Amino acid sequence: MDAAQFTTILLDKKHHDLKKMEHKYHKENIQEYLKLLDISLWQKIDLPDFNGNKLVYLPLDLLSLEKAIKTLAKNDTKKGKYDPLSMEEEVFSSLAIENIPSSKKSIHKIFQGYAPNQPEVDQIYSFKKAIDFIADPSNIITENNIFKLYSLLIKDFLPDYSQLQPGKYYRNDEVFVVGSPMIHQGLNHKLIPEYMTRFIDYVNREEDISPLLKGSIIHFYIAYLHPYFDGNGRMARMLHLWFLVQNGYSHSLSHSFSSYIYQSRTHYYQSFAKIEENHSISKVIDITPFLSYFISYVYNKLEENPNDNSRYAIYEEKLKEGMITLKESQLWNYTCSAFPKEEFSTKQLEKEYAQAAYATIRSFVIKFEGFKLLEKSTYGNRIRYRIK
């Protein structure tokens, strides 16, 4: 294959879809193209596929990650802290991805410190404890700590047939992921301990790769191995965040990655399916489709997160200075949860919150407008507020 044809295929917008490439450029040419990728362009990852071969990816436009790196690497002196509103959305969206129903109101109450008072809220409470666990920088990523995270997040909410055997960290039988159009069989259960040991070594090794890309590789690999009977998706997403926190990106917990994944979940699952389909042709696990997905649909969307700006810092500063009362703090947290983007009136807030008098609410909106946390719009004789 000459350089011109190789370049033509590489620059084709559909080059991540080997099936379409075979139809367009013929099977023989694509096999030659794959051999050249192996020699010249594929970057190898020190993680094995099910046949013991290293995973690979194509070089990506890392310049597109610059904004995300700046956003997630903000200095955060409040170690172990996170933006509760973003993590409330993380809980809601991560559960929604798995088709597990939850209530934003219940999630908000748990993050406000209320104890669970009904069985369906227990899972939310455990999710919060899992976030507290990964937010603590002293909880490094080890096999034992991964099992602790799994125990907090998943274990107590599985039926008996999905439980791990006593004393075991991983499943002891085969598992299949069935979806449309994807059917994926997890790694042979006898190999999981060996593969997870290598995985943990990879996680904690310093490498010449962007931590944002490495976090995405970690995310993919847990979903690929499927080391548990259930809860692999939630564990993959939490390990992704945990890795970033451990590597100086604690501001990752001021964003809900899962909310972006939920909004683009069709593309999320398609990226996994495309890797499987390409593997049937190339015999190589090239995870470029998943990395490209994460850059396009998550990392490059982060600046749109309404919770990631100076608003949270202003609120924390005023609270520390004693300028916000307990009642106003509760009102602010409720307002952020109930009206994240929508306008509202003082009467509407009084009716929906129902735990503060109108005078308190009126004083609250005036004070928080002065803090530049709320902005006011006037429509004739009607006044509406919006979180700034």
N, C-alpha and C positions, 0 to 999 in steps of 0.2 A: 504494500500500500504506500503510495507516495504521500509526501507531506501535505499536499493540497487537499487530498481526499480525507486524510486524518483530521485536518483542521476543520473541514466542512462538517464532518460528523460531530466533532467536539463542540462546535459552535451552534449546532442545530438546537433550537429551543426545546426539542423533545428528546435530547440526548440521554436524559435520565430514564427514558422509557425504551428499554432494549427491544421489546416486542415490536413497537412501531418502527424502530430503527432497522430491524431485520426486514420488515416489509418495504421500507423505503430504499435501503442500501444493499439488501441481500445478506443472507446469513453468513456467507463466507467472508464478506467484507467486515461484518461486525465482529466475527471471531478474531480476525486480524487486528482490528481496532482495539479489542480488549487486550490482546497480547501486548500491543504498544502502550496501552495505559499502564499495564503491569510493569513494564520496563521503565517508563518515563514519568508518569504523572501520579499514579495512585500513591497516597500517603498511607503507610501501614500503621495500624494501631496495635499495641501490644496486648490485645485481647483475642482469644481464639473463638472461631465459630465452632459448630458442633463436630466438624471434621478435624479440628485442631489447626486450621489455617487462620492467619491473622485477618481481622476486619480491616477494611480500607475506606478511604474517602478521597474525593477529588479536591484539590486546592480551591478554597472559596474566597470570595471577595471580603477579606477581613476588615477593609476600610468601612464596610457597611455596619460594622459592629461598634464603631467608635462612640456613637451617641449612647448606645446601651451600656458600654463599659463606663463611661462617665456617669451615667445615671445610677448604676448599681454600685459603683465604687466610691460613693460619697462618704466623707469621713463621718463616722457615727460613734460618738463617745459614750452613748448609752448602751454598753455591751449587754447583750441578752434581751434587748428591747426590740419591738417591732411596731409597725403601724397596725393597730387592732382592726381598723376598718378594712384594710387590704386583706388581712388574714381572715376576717369574717367572710369576705368574698371568696377567698381561696378555699375555705371549708365548703361553702355552698356550691361552688363550681366543681371542685374535685369530686364531691358526692354526686352532683348532677351528671358528670361524665360517666359515672358508673351506674346511672339510673337509680340512685338511692335518694328517695325524697327527703327533703329537710325544709325547715322554715327559717327565713332570714331573721324573723323576730326572735325565734328560739336561739339562733346562733348569736345574735346580738346580746341577749340576756346572759348567755354563758360567758361571753367575753367581757361583760360588765361585772362578772364575779358572782352571779347567781349560781347556786348549786342545782344540779339536774333534779327535777322533781317528777319525771316520768321516763319510762324506759327508752322511748324514742329519742330522748335528748342525751342519753348516756354516750352515744356515738359522737355527738358534737363535742361533749366535754372531753372525751378521749382524744379527739382531733386537736383540741386546744392544748392539751397536755403534750401531745406530740410536737406541736409547734414550739411550745416552751422549751422542749427538750433540744430541738435542733437550733434554737436561737441562742442557747448557752454555748459559748465558744469552748468551754472546757470539755464538752461532750464530743470528743473526736470520733472519726468514723473508724470503728473497729467491727469485727464480726459480732462481738458481744453487744456492742451498742446498736448495731443494725437490728439485732434480735430484740433489744429493748424498744426500739422505735416500732418494730412490727407488733410487739406485744401491746404497746400503747394504742396504736392506730387500728389494728386489724383483729387481733387474736380473739378478743372477747365477743366478737360479733359474727362469728362464723358457726355454721351448723357443725355437728359432730363429725360428719364425713369430710369436712374441709379442715379439721384441726390437725396440727402437727403432732407427731408422736412425742411423748414425754422425753425431755432431754435433747430433742432434735431441733436444729435451727431451720431445716428446710423440709420440703415435701418428700414423702417416701413412695410415691407412685407417679405414673405418667399423667400429664395434663394436656388438654387441647384448648386452643383459643379459636372459637368458631365465630365468624362474622362474615358479612358480605362486603367485599368478595374474598376475605382473608380466612384461611384455615392454617393455623400455626401450631405445631407441636412443640412444647417446651423441651428443654434439654433433658436427656435421660437422667432420672433422679439419682442414679448411682454416681454420676459425674458432678452433681451440683456442688458438693463440698469443695472439691478440687478447683472447680471453675470460680467459685466465690472467693476462695483464698487468693487466687490470681487476680480477681477483680479488685479486692480490697487493697492488694499491693499496688495495683495500677492507680487506684483512687488517690493513694497517699504518696505517690512518687512525683517528684518535680519533673516537669517536661516542658519542652519548647512548643507549647500550644496554648492558645487563649483559654483561660479558665471557663469562659462562656461556652466555647466549643466542647471542652472536656466535660462540662456539666451536662451538655446535651448527649454526649456519647454515653455517659453514665446512665442517663435517663433511658436511652434506647436499650442498653445492654441488659438492664433489669427486666424490661418488658420482653426482650428476646429470650433470655434464659428462663424466665417464669419460675423462679425458685420456690414459689408458694402455690398452694392450691387456689387461693383467692387473694385479692388485695394487691396484686402486682403493679397495677397502674398507679394506685395511690402511693405505694412505696417508691416507684420510679420517680414520680413527681416530687415527693418529699426528699428523696436522696439528692435530686438535682438541686433543690434549694439549699439543702444541708451542705453540700459540697461548696456551693458559692459562698455561704456564710463562713465556712472553714477557711476559705481562701481570700478573705478580705472584702467580700462583696455582701456585707451584712445588710445593705440597703435592699437586697433582693426580697427581704421580708416586708418591704414597703410596697410591694407589687404582688398582685395575684396572677401568677403565670397561668393557673388553671382557668381563670376567667377568659383569657385569650384562647386557650386550647379549646374550651367549651364552645366559644363563638366560632371556631374554625375546626371543629372536631371531625368533619368530613375529610378535610385535608390531612388532619392528624393521622387518622386511620389509613387513609390512602397512601401516606408516606411509608408506613409499615408494610402495607400490601405490595407497594411497588418494589421494595427491597426484596421481598420474598419472590416476586415474579421475575425480577432481574436475576436473582440467584439461580433460577432454573435454567437460565441461558448462559450466564457467565461462570457459574459454580463459585462465585465470590460474594461475600456479604459486603457490598458497597453501601455504606450508610449515608451517602451524600443526600439522598432524597429527604431523610429525616433532619439532617443538619440544615438543609436549605429551608425546609418547612419551619424549623424553629427560628431561624434568622428572620424570615419573612413575616411570620404570623405571630411571633411572640416578642423576640428581642427588639425588632424595629418598630414595635407598637408601644413600647414601654413609656415613651414620653407622653402618650395620650392618657396615661393613668391619672384620674382626677385626684387621687390621694397623694401623688408624688410631686409635691411642690413645697413652697415655704409655709403653706397653711398649717401643716402638722407641727413644724418648728415654732411658728408663732403661738399656736395653742399651748404647746409645752412650756414655752417661755412665760406666757401670761399666767399659766397655772402655777408654775414655780414661784412667781412673784406674788402669789396670793390675790391676783386680780380676778380670778374666776372662782365662784362659789361651787359647792358640791352640787347644788340644784342646777346651776348653769352648765356645769360639766356634763351632768346627766342629759340635760336638754340638747347640748351640742352633739353628744354621741348619738342621741336618738335622731336628731335632724340629719346628721351625716348618713345614717342608715336608711331613714325613711325618704329623704329627698336628696339623693346624691347628685342629681342633675336637674331635677324639676324645681320650678318656682313654687312658693307656698305663701300663704297669708298667715298673719298672727292668729286669726280665728281658726284656720285649718289646723295649725300646729296645736292650739289649745284643745280642739276637739279630738285630734288623733292621739296626742300624748296623754291627756286626761289626768296628769299627775302634778300639774302646776296651774296656779291661778293666772288669769289673763294679764294681770299687772306684772307678774313675774316674767311671763313670756314677752310682754312688750319691752320691759327693761332689758331682757336678754338680747333681743334682736337689735336694739339701739346700741348696746355695749359692743356686741360682736361685729356690727357694721363699723363701729369706730376702730375695732381691732383689725379691720380689713379682712375679716374672715367671712363676712356676709356682704352681699351687695344688694342695693335696693333699686327697684324699677317702679315707676309711677305710671298708671294707666287711668287718666282722668282723676277720679277721686279714689281709685283703688291702688293699694300698695302691695307689691309682691317682693319677696326676698329669695335669694338664691345663694348657695354656697359658692364662695369666690374661688 
